[in-house]
Amino acid sequence: MKLSIPELSLVVLVGPSGSGKSTFAARHFLPTEVLSSDFCRGLVADDENAQHATRDAFDVLQYVTGKRLAGRRLTVVDATSVFPEDRKKLVSLAREHDVLACAIVFNLPERVCAERNAARPDRNLPPHALRRQVQALRKSMSSLKREGFHHVWKLTSAEEVDDVDIERVRLWTDRRGDHGPFDIIGDVHGCYDELVTLLGELGYAVAPADTPLQVVVTPPPGRKAVFVGDLPDRGPATPAVFRLVISMVESGAALCVPGNHDIKLMRALRGRNVQVTHGLAESLEQFAAEPPELQERVADFVDGLVSHLVLDDGRLVVAHAGLKEQFQNRSSRRVRNFALYGETTGETDEFGLPVRYAWAGDYRGSAAVVYGHTPVPEPEWINNTICLDTGAVFGGRLTALRWPEREIVSVPARRTYAEPARPFLPPLVPAAGGPPREFGERVAEQ
């Protein structure tokens, strides 16, 4: 049996005394990766069997577990963990450090565990204590997923335990081996014509395919597009945008992270109860004129996107609303929510929009963070971060960043498709002694 364990995760070995957890840990993990409750008892009481030292031992175990997870190191907890209250503390540690919690359950027959304990001269576990552990495990084993364990593997015999092969896998966000070069494209919001024009400026050739659900896009040699999300809503051609982007991702010509508008559209297409606001009504109306299989294809595509991408040996991070250094290449609901929405104060401004923390002003990470979400008049580097949402759907521009060149390429919107709730572009003013400026020539009001 192959167990695919995330490279950065908290692995909890769950099983009664004598079920083979310590032998298993020694076979599959480095000694420094394994934190044993018995070893911690020895640290605090000079006796691994000193039950009176259990509370202090687990204080040590949880403290070191937290330090290892903070340092991005896989950690294996070797304790019985058969009671839900014991596992709850470990799941909380995983959530605190934004890593996945995994459980490997050793549900071996009680007779096997008793025979092994009897053969250990250093272990004197009464039969009633072992029976209590076995009963506690079997009573709560079915609730492990609900408790917060992302992966659960159950082993029911010594033969199954011996047959295990551990495979360490990278998180889906971890694309450090993908070096590009990349063309990172800001929020599209249904502006298909502008997207095709921008791709042309970047050297991508766009042509129709033989099937109505696909588009053929040929990238410049070696280059790959990356979309920061918010493909739908407000603009005139959301289905066409998705048809193009999905075709690019499926052919290997592009990567994509989800935006909050993408997630909301996915939920609506699957019949969930969502507020039909901020341009969603227009998108749903456009999809109503498309084949039903396109709706299903779009929903599945968005559902398969990961919160953010870490690229180019960790030098580049792409997330829809940006990402603090502490969240990069980690996995939790908190990380996903930040990547989708940013961080808000809980207040609203005079336009009724949420007030967001200016996380980029405090950013000191070594990776460049490229994002969108909140429209800005011009892309500007702030502490190695840059926002590419230049409000194409609001009459601004559709913008891309070439990486690693750090070159900005943008095209003007053909027209204003929607009015923003909060003004973000300086007002148009006439040129001195002449007619009003053309769109795109915007200057600050004097």
C-alpha positions in Angstrom: 0.0 0.0 0.0 1.4 3.4 -1.0 0.7 6.3 1.4 1.3 9.7 -0.3 2.2 12.1 2.5 2.6 15.9 1.9 6.2 17.0 2.3 5.0 19.6 4.9 2.4 18.0 7.2 1.7 16.7 10.7 1.5 12.9 10.7 -0.2 11.4 13.7 0.3 7.7 14.3 -2.9 6.5 16.0 -3.1 3.1 17.7 -3.0 1.2 21.0 0.2 0.2 22.7 1.8 -2.7 20.9 0.3 -1.9 17.5 3.7 -1.2 15.8 3.7 2.5 15.6 7.3 3.1 16.8 8.7 0.3 14.6 6.8 1.8 11.7 8.1 5.3 12.4 11.7 4.1 12.6 11.4 2.3 9.3 9.9 5.2 7.3 11.0 8.5 8.9 14.2 10.2 10.1 14.8 9.9 13.9 14.6 13.7 14.1 11.2 13.8 12.4 9.6 11.5 15.0 8.4 12.9 18.3 7.5 10.1 20.7 5.5 10.5 23.9 7.6 7.8 25.5 10.8 9.7 24.7 9.4 13.0 26.0 8.5 11.2 29.3 12.1 10.2 29.5 13.2 13.8 28.9 11.2 15.1 31.8 11.3 12.1 34.2 14.3 10.0 33.2 11.8 7.1 32.7 9.8 6.5 29.5 7.2 4.6 31.5 6.6 7.3 34.1 2.9 7.9 33.7 2.8 10.6 36.3 4.9 12.7 33.9 2.5 12.3 31.0 1.2 15.9 31.1 4.6 17.4 31.2 5.8 15.0 28.4 2.9 16.1 26.1 3.7 19.8 26.9 7.2 19.1 25.5 5.9 17.1 22.6 3.4 19.8 21.5 6.0 22.6 22.0 8.6 20.9 19.8 5.9 20.0 17.2 4.9 23.6 16.9 8.5 24.7 16.4 9.1 22.1 13.7 5.9 23.0 11.8 6.8 26.7 12.1 10.2 25.8 10.5 8.5 24.0 7.6 9.5 20.5 8.7 7.5 17.3 8.4 6.7 16.1 11.9 5.5 12.6 13.0 3.8 12.2 16.4 4.2 8.7 17.9 1.7 8.4 20.7 -1.4 6.3 21.2 -3.7 9.3 20.3 -6.7 7.0 20.5 -8.9 9.5 22.4 -10.5 12.4 20.5 -9.4 15.0 23.1 -5.7 14.0 22.5 -6.0 14.3 18.8 -7.8 17.6 19.0 -4.7 19.4 20.4 -2.6 18.0 17.5 -5.1 19.1 14.8 -5.2 22.6 16.4 -1.4 22.7 16.1 -1.6 21.8 12.4 -4.2 24.5 11.8 -2.2 27.1 13.8 0.7 26.5 11.4 -1.4 26.1 8.2 -0.3 22.5 7.5 -2.3 19.4 6.7 -2.9 16.9 9.4 -2.6 13.2 8.4 -3.6 10.1 10.5 -2.2 6.6 10.0 -4.4 4.3 12.1 -3.1 1.0 13.4 -6.3 -0.9 14.0 -4.6 -4.3 14.7 -6.3 -7.1 16.6 -6.2 -6.7 20.4 -4.6 -10.1 20.7 -1.6 -9.1 18.5 -1.0 -5.9 20.6 -1.2 -7.9 23.9 1.3 -10.5 22.7 3.8 -7.8 21.6 3.4 -5.9 24.9 4.0 -9.1 26.9 7.3 -9.7 24.9 8.6 -6.2 25.9 10.4 -6.3 29.3 10.2 -2.5 29.5 6.5 -2.4 29.2 3.9 -3.4 31.9 0.6 -2.4 30.5 -2.4 -4.1 32.3 -4.9 -5.9 30.0 -7.7 -3.6 31.0 -5.7 -0.5 29.9 -5.0 -2.1 26.5 -8.6 -3.0 26.1 -9.6 0.6 26.9 -7.3 1.9 24.2 -8.6 -0.5 21.6 -12.2 0.3 22.4 -11.5 4.0 22.3 -9.9 3.7 18.9 -12.7 1.7 17.4 -15.3 4.0 18.9 -13.8 7.2 17.4 -12.0 5.9 14.3 -14.8 6.9 11.9 -14.7 10.6 13.1 -11.1 11.3 12.1 -12.0 13.2 8.9 -14.6 15.3 10.9 -12.0 16.1 13.5 -9.9 17.8 10.8 -7.5 15.1 9.4 -7.1 15.7 5.7 -5.7 12.2 5.0 -6.6 9.1 6.9 -5.1 5.7 6.2 -6.3 2.6 8.2 -4.1 -0.5 8.6 -5.8 -3.6 10.0 -3.1 -6.3 10.1 0.6 -6.7 10.6 0.9 -7.7 7.0 -0.7 -4.4 5.9 1.7 -2.5 8.1 4.7 -4.3 6.7 3.5 -3.7 3.1 3.3 0.2 3.4 5.4 2.3 1.1 5.7 6.0 2.1 5.8 8.5 -0.8 6.5 12.2 0.0 4.6 14.5 -2.3 4.8 18.2 -2.8 1.8 20.4 -2.1 -0.3 21.3 -5.2 0.8 24.9 -4.6 4.4 23.9 -4.9 5.5 24.5 -8.5 9.1 25.6 -7.7 10.4 23.4 -10.4 8.5 25.4 -13.1 10.8 28.3 -14.1 8.8 29.8 -16.9 9.5 32.4 -18.2 6.0 33.6 -17.3 3.5 36.2 -18.5 1.3 36.9 -15.5 -2.1 38.4 -16.5 -4.3 40.5 -14.2 -8.1 40.3 -13.6 -9.9 39.7 -16.9 -13.6 40.0 -15.7 -15.1 38.9 -19.0 -13.1 41.2 -21.2 -12.4 38.6 -24.0 -11.4 41.0 -26.8 -8.9 42.8 -24.5 -7.5 39.4 -23.4 -6.9 38.3 -27.0 -5.3 41.6 -27.8 -3.0 41.4 -24.8 -2.0 37.8 -25.6 -1.1 39.0 -29.1 1.1 41.7 -27.6 2.8 39.1 -25.5 3.4 36.9 -28.6 0.6 34.3 -28.2 -1.3 33.2 -31.3 -5.0 32.5 -30.7 -7.1 30.5 -33.2 -10.4 28.6 -33.1 -10.3 24.9 -32.5 -12.3 22.1 -34.2 -14.7 21.9 -31.3 -16.8 24.8 -29.9 -15.6 24.3 -26.4 -11.9 24.8 -27.1 -9.5 27.4 -28.4 -6.0 26.8 -29.8 -3.4 29.0 -28.3 0.3 28.8 -29.3 2.6 30.5 -26.8 6.0 32.0 -27.6 8.7 29.3 -27.3 9.3 28.4 -23.7 6.8 30.9 -22.2 3.7 30.2 -20.1 0.8 32.5 -19.1 -0.4 32.7 -15.5 -3.8 34.1 -14.7 -4.4 35.7 -11.2 -8.1 34.9 -11.2 -11.4 36.7 -11.4 -12.0 35.6 -15.0 -15.8 36.3 -14.9 -18.4 39.0 -14.2 -19.2 42.5 -15.4 -17.6 42.1 -18.8 -19.4 41.1 -22.0 -17.9 37.7 -22.7 -17.3 35.6 -19.6 -17.9 32.2 -21.3 -15.5 33.0 -24.1 -12.8 34.0 -21.5 -13.2 30.7 -19.7 -13.2 28.7 -23.0 -9.8 30.4 -23.8 -8.2 30.1 -20.4 -9.3 26.4 -19.9 -7.9 25.5 -23.3 -4.6 27.2 -22.4 -4.3 25.4 -19.0 -5.3 22.0 -20.5 -2.7 22.4 -23.2 0.1 23.4 -20.8 0.2 27.0 -22.1 -1.0 28.5 -18.9 -1.5 28.2 -15.2 -4.3 29.8 -13.2 -5.3 30.5 -9.6 -8.9 31.2 -8.5 -10.3 34.6 -7.6 -13.3 35.2 -5.4 -15.5 35.8 -8.5 -14.5 32.5 -9.9 -15.5 30.7 -6.7 -18.8 32.4 -6.5 -19.6 31.6 -10.2 -18.7 28.0 -9.6 -21.1 27.8 -6.7 -23.9 29.4 -8.7 -23.4 27.1 -11.7 -23.7 24.1 -9.3 -27.0 25.4 -8.0 -25.7 26.8 -4.6 -27.5 29.7 -3.0 -25.3 32.8 -3.6 -26.0 36.5 -3.8 -26.3 37.4 -7.5 -24.4 40.6 -7.3 -21.2 42.3 -8.6 -21.8 41.2 -12.2 -22.7 37.6 -11.5 -26.2 38.1 -13.1 -24.6 39.1 -16.4 -22.3 36.0 -16.3 -25.2 33.6 -15.6 -27.2 35.2 -18.4 -24.3 34.7 -20.8 -23.9 31.0 -19.8 -27.6 30.4 -20.3 -26.9 30.9 -24.0 -24.1 28.4 -24.0 -24.1 24.5 -24.2 -24.8 23.0 -20.7 -21.5 21.1 -20.9 -19.6 24.4 -20.9 -21.1 25.3 -17.5 -20.1 21.9 -16.1 -16.6 22.3 -17.6 -16.2 25.7 -16.0 -17.4 24.6 -12.6 -15.0 21.6 -12.6 -12.1 23.8 -13.8 -12.5 26.3 -11.0 -13.0 23.6 -8.4 -9.7 22.1 -9.4 -7.6 25.3 -8.9 -5.3 25.7 -5.9 -5.2 28.8 -3.7 -1.8 30.0 -4.9 1.3 29.0 -6.8 4.9 29.1 -5.7 7.1 29.2 -8.9 10.7 29.6 -10.1 12.6 28.0 -7.2 10.4 30.0 -4.7 11.3 33.4 -6.2 7.7 34.0 -7.4 4.3 33.6 -5.7 1.0 34.2 -7.6 -2.2 34.6 -5.5 -5.4 36.4 -6.4 -5.4 38.8 -3.5 -1.7 38.4 -2.5 -0.2 36.3 0.2 1.9 37.0 3.3 5.2 35.2 3.6 4.0 33.0 6.5 1.2 31.5 4.3 3.3 30.8 1.2 3.4 27.1 0.3 1.1 26.2 3.2 -2.3 24.7 3.1 -5.3 25.6 5.2 -8.7 27.3 5.0 -7.0 30.5 6.4 -4.4 30.5 3.6 -7.1 29.9 0.9 -9.3 32.7 2.3 -6.4 35.2 2.4 -5.4 34.3 -1.2 -9.0 34.8 -2.3 -10.0 37.9 -0.3 -7.0 39.4 1.4 -7.3 40.5 5.0 -10.0 42.9 6.1 -10.5 45.0 9.3 -14.2 44.2 9.6 -15.1 47.8 8.7 -16.5 49.3 5.5 -15.6 52.5 3.8 -17.9 55.3 2.5 -18.7 53.2 -0.6 -19.8 50.2 1.5 -16.7 48.1 0.6 -14.6 46.2 3.1 -11.6 48.1 4.4 -8.5 45.9 3.8 -5.2 45.7 5.7 -2.4 47.0 3.5 -0.4 43.8 3.9 2.0 44.7 1.0 3.3 47.6 3.1 4.5 45.2 5.7 5.8 42.5 3.4 9.5 41.6 3.7 9.5 38.2 2.0 12.2 37.2 -0.5 9.6 35.9 -3.1 8.0 38.4 -5.4 4.2 38.3 -4.9 2.0 39.1 -7.9 -1.7 39.5 -7.4 -4.9 41.4 -8.4 -8.3 41.6 -6.7 -8.3 45.4 -6.0 -8.1 47.7 -9.0 -5.3 50.2 -9.1 -4.6 53.0 -11.7 -1.1 51.7 -12.4 0.9 48.6 -11.4 3.6 49.6 -8.9 6.1 47.5 -7.0 5.7 47.8 -3.3 8.1 45.8 -1.1 8.6 43.1 -3.8 4.8 42.8 -4.5 2.8 44.1 -7.4 -1.0 44.3 -8.2 -1.9 43.7 -11.8 -5.6 44.5 -11.6 -5.8 47.8 -13.5 -9.5 47.7 -14.0 -10.0 46.7 -17.6 -13.7 46.1 -17.0 -14.0 49.6 -15.5 -12.5 51.2 -18.5 -8.9 50.9 -17.4 -6.4 48.5 -18.9 -5.7 44.8 -18.9 -2.1 44.3 -17.7 0.5 41.6 -17.7 3.9 41.2 -16.0 6.7 39.4 -17.9 8.7 37.3 -15.4 11.6 37.3 -14.8 12.1 40.4 -16.9 9.7 42.4 -14.7 8.4 44.2 -17.8 4.8 45.5 -17.8 2.7 45.1 -20.9 -0.9 46.4 -21.0 -3.7 47.2 -23.4 -6.5 49.7 -23.0 -10.1 48.6 -22.5 -12.3 49.0 -25.6 -14.9 50.8 -23.4 -16.2 51.0 -19.9 -18.3 47.9 -19.3 -19.2 48.6 -15.6 -18.8 51.4 -13.1 -16.7 50.6 -10.0 -18.2 51.0 -6.6 -15.1 52.9 -5.6 -13.4 55.3 -8.1 -9.9 54.2 -8.9 -8.9 56.1 -12.1 -8.0 59.8 -12.1 -10.5 61.9 -14.0 -10.0 62.7 -17.6 -9.0 66.3 -18.3 -8.5 68.1 -21.5 -5.0 68.5 -22.8 -3.7 72.1 -22.6 -5.2 74.0 -25.5 -6.7 70.9 -27.1 -9.6 68.5 -27.1 -10.2 65.9 -24.3 -7.5 63.3 -24.1 -8.0 59.9 -25.7 -8.9 57.1 -23.3 -5.9 55.8 -21.5 -4.1 59.1 -21.3 -5.1 59.9 -17.8 -3.5 62.6 -15.7 -4.0 63.7 -12.1 -6.4 66.6 -11.8 -4.6 69.9 -11.3 
